[in-house]
Amino acid sequence: MFRSRSKDEKAPTDKVTADLSKQPRDPEAPKGRPTPKRSEAQTQRRRAATVPTDRKEAAKRQREARRSDLARQREALASGDERYLPARDKGPVRRFVRDFVDSRFAIAEFFLPMAVVILVLSLFGNANRSLQNISLLLWLGVIILIVIDSVGIWIRLRKQLNERFPNEPKRGAIAYGLMRTLQMRRLRLPKPQVKRGERP
């Protein structure tokens, strides 16, 4: 009842399959799959030709691709080319924020030079009490001025973004602009594309 089928019983099925496979296919009959476009077929052939055969070759090609991507990205940061910028700098909203910040004087961009001056004064203040008091007052004044200036930039930038890009996502754009104000103009990346006083 549960015995396996004999070879003779299996043979007819195999013969029928072989005969079917040998029969010529009707050229008018559908293939069962769409014909690929020429560009797709060429891409597949190129991919098959360029697939590395071993892991070392694959790793080498990956490193070279990463190196070329980084070089392209550095050039884009210097030139402002949108195509190769990092994801955080892409898009019309981020470009407008950069131009908005770069077209103005911001007190925060002079924070580092002023911090160095205050630090030097505080070092000499150990010997001279009045210098120490001056450095503390300067430090407090710089922080207050930066906060006031940043609040003003935040209000104006928010208003401009809402007017110019009402339907674009603006999440993180204002923080992006405020962080850019903390960098000295010549050290900013992507490089400024507008002059001071030139409105974006």
Phi and psi in degrees as a GROMACS rama.xvg file:
@    title "Ramachandran Plot"
@    xaxis  label "Phi"
@    yaxis  label "Psi"
@TYPE xy
-104.56  17.6354  PHE-2
-70.264  154.625  ARG-3
-76.6838  153.882  SER-4
-71.0846  144.318  ARG-5
-75.688  166.879  SER-6
-63.6716  -33.7586  LYS-7
-65.6484  -34.9594  ASP-8
-71.752  -31.7625  GLU-9
-77.9252  -28.7549  LYS-10
-59.7142  -44.8953  ALA-11
-57.6242  -38.4131  PRO-12
-62.7436  -43.4597  THR-13
-62.6426  -39.2258  ASP-14
-66.0374  -43.2629  LYS-15
-60.9688  -41.927  VAL-16
-62.6464  -43.1925  THR-17
-64.1158  -41.1164  ALA-18
-64.8485  -40.5205  ASP-19
-63.1848  -40.4185  LEU-20
-68.0698  -27.6701  SER-21
-82.2888  -16.8955  LYS-22
-66.9958  135.524  GLN-23
-68.0364  140.443  PRO-24
-81.849  137.224  ARG-25
-65.5509  124.081  ASP-26
-62.703  -23.3406  PRO-27
-82.1219  -14.4652  GLU-28
-72.7148  145.923  ALA-29
-69.097  150.411  PRO-30
-83.0338  -17.6645  LYS-31
90.4419  -0.349282  GLY-32
-150.226  149.903  ARG-33
-73.2146  148.19  PRO-34
-71.3795  127.876  THR-35
-69.6952  150.612  PRO-36
-68.0656  159.487  LYS-37
-62.0095  -41.4241  ARG-38
-63.8422  -39.0061  SER-39
-65.7989  -42.93  GLU-40
-63.602  -40.7076  ALA-41
-65.252  -40.0552  GLN-42
-62.0485  -43.3314  THR-43
-63.1339  -40.9554  GLN-44
-65.1232  -42.4751  ARG-45
-62.9483  -42.761  ARG-46
-61.2735  -41.2764  ARG-47
-66.1359  -34.4044  ALA-48
-75.4385  -30.1858  ALA-49
-98.8529  0.678315  THR-50
-67.3213  123.165  VAL-51
-68.4365  148.783  PRO-52
-88.1865  -21.9735  THR-53
-133.047  169.664  ASP-54
-67.8682  -38.5004  ARG-55
-61.6242  -44.4313  LYS-56
-63.8432  -40.2094  GLU-57
-63.7338  -43.321  ALA-58
-65.3274  -38.107  ALA-59
-64.506  -44.8122  LYS-60
-65.5049  -37.143  ARG-61
-64.3197  -42.2389  GLN-62
-62.8041  -42.6698  ARG-63
-64.1339  -41.0626  GLU-64
-64.6216  -41.0435  ALA-65
-65.3021  -39.9432  ARG-66
-64.4358  -42.9109  ARG-67
-67.6027  -35.777  SER-68
-63.921  -41.9994  ASP-69
-66.2839  -39.2567  LEU-70
-64.4541  -41.1105  ALA-71
-64.1396  -37.7154  ARG-72
-68.1102  -39.9817  GLN-73
-62.3492  -42.4038  ARG-74
-62.9484  -40.1803  GLU-75
-66.0682  -37.3518  ALA-76
-64.9844  -31.7023  LEU-77
-80.3609  -35.4659  ALA-78
-98.0943  -19.1692  SER-79
83.6302  16.0122  GLY-80
-66.8485  114.649  ASP-81
-62.7938  -29.1865  GLU-82
-63.0328  -35.6782  ARG-83
-113.045  11.4663  TYR-84
-70.1628  154.618  LEU-85
-61.2218  159.202  PRO-86
-58.3299  -34.9602  ALA-87
-69.4098  -19.9608  ARG-88
-104.054  -1.25092  ASP-89
-83.8808  156.994  LYS-90
103.752  155.082  GLY-91
-66.3114  -31.2555  PRO-92
-66.1564  -48.2788  VAL-93
-65.0903  -36.3212  ARG-94
-64.3698  -43.3813  ARG-95
-62.251  -41.3566  PHE-96
-60.8517  -44.461  VAL-97
-61.2932  -46.2446  ARG-98
-65.0367  -38.1591  ASP-99
-60.9248  -46.0094  PHE-100
-70.0255  -42.4443  VAL-101
-70.7837  -20.3463  ASP-102
-83.8482  -3.41449  SER-103
-122.606  158.218  ARG-104
-83.1927  131.426  PHE-105
-124.708  134.207  ALA-106
-62.644  -33.1839  ILE-107
-62.5212  -27.4095  ALA-108
-69.9243  -18.1068  GLU-109
-97.2687  12.8677  PHE-110
-61.7873  -46.4359  PHE-111
-62.9283  -49.6894  LEU-112
-60.0204  -41.1366  PRO-113
-66.8029  -35.8482  MET-114
-63.8882  -37.2135  ALA-115
-65.5228  -44.0014  VAL-116
-61.7104  -45.4587  VAL-117
-63.9278  -37.8163  ILE-118
-63.8277  -43.0875  LEU-119
-62.3118  -43.7339  VAL-120
-62.3889  -38.8017  LEU-121
-69.6615  -30.5354  SER-122
-67.3414  -42.4219  LEU-123
-74.0447  -16.2424  PHE-124
-69.8175  -16.2845  GLY-125
-62.6593  -34.1159  ASN-126
-88.9476  -29.1008  ALA-127
-122.957  115.632  ASN-128
-65.9802  -35.6794  ARG-129
-66.5433  -37.1329  SER-130
-64.0105  -38.1597  LEU-131
-63.9411  -41.7235  GLN-132
-64.3312  -40.3633  ASN-133
-62.9833  -43.4486  ILE-134
-63.5979  -39.0263  SER-135
-66.124  -40.8827  LEU-136
-65.6219  -41.0796  LEU-137
-61.7379  -43.7745  LEU-138
-60.262  -45.3836  TRP-139
-64.5056  -42.9068  LEU-140
-63.3544  -41.8757  GLY-141
-62.0062  -44.5132  VAL-142
-63.749  -42.7163  ILE-143
-63.8746  -44.3386  ILE-144
-62.7304  -40.8755  LEU-145
-64.4732  -41.6621  ILE-146
-63.4346  -45.3547  VAL-147
-62.9217  -46.0503  ILE-148
-62.7046  -41.0434  ASP-149
-66.2067  -38.2556  SER-150
-64.3115  -40.9384  VAL-151
-63.229  -45.0269  GLY-152
-62.3973  -42.124  ILE-153
-58.871  -45.5287  TRP-154
-66.2274  -47.5048  ILE-155
-67.1668  -41.3612  ARG-156
-65.9596  -41.1121  LEU-157
-61.3442  -43.1128  ARG-158
-62.4689  -46.0466  LYS-159
-63.5888  -41.2109  GLN-160
-64.3676  -41.7638  LEU-161
-66.1106  -32.4642  ASN-162
-75.9614  -42.5731  GLU-163
-87.0051  -32.6467  ARG-164
-128.091  66.3181  PHE-165
-65.653  -29.8603  PRO-166
-105.649  1.2748  ASN-167
-90.4725  146.731  GLU-168
-68.3862  129.438  PRO-169
-119.13  15.6712  LYS-170
-63.7342  126.647  ARG-171
81.3917  -2.39147  GLY-172
-68.4842  -40.6396  ALA-173
-69.5232  -41.6543  ILE-174
-62.21  -37.0692  ALA-175
-59.8936  -43.332  TYR-176
-68.1799  -41.0923  GLY-177
-66.0797  -37.0961  LEU-178
-65.5352  -33.6956  MET-179
-68.9381  -31.3155  ARG-180
-65.986  -25.1547  THR-181
-74.8609  -13.0471  LEU-182
-94.6225  143.192  GLN-183
-65.1632  144.733  MET-184
-54.1057  -44.6479  ARG-185
-72.8518  -14.8969  ARG-186
-98.4607  -0.565558  LEU-187
-73.1568  141.592  ARG-188
-131.855  133.619  LEU-189
-57.8172  153.128  PRO-190
-60.9903  144.991  LYS-191
-58.8422  136.304  PRO-192
-106.894  -2.81934  GLN-193
-126.44  155.074  VAL-194
-86.2021  162.556  LYS-195
-64.3489  136.542  ARG-196
88.158  -14.4064  GLY-197
-87.3761  117.777  GLU-198
-78.3116  135.331  ARG-199
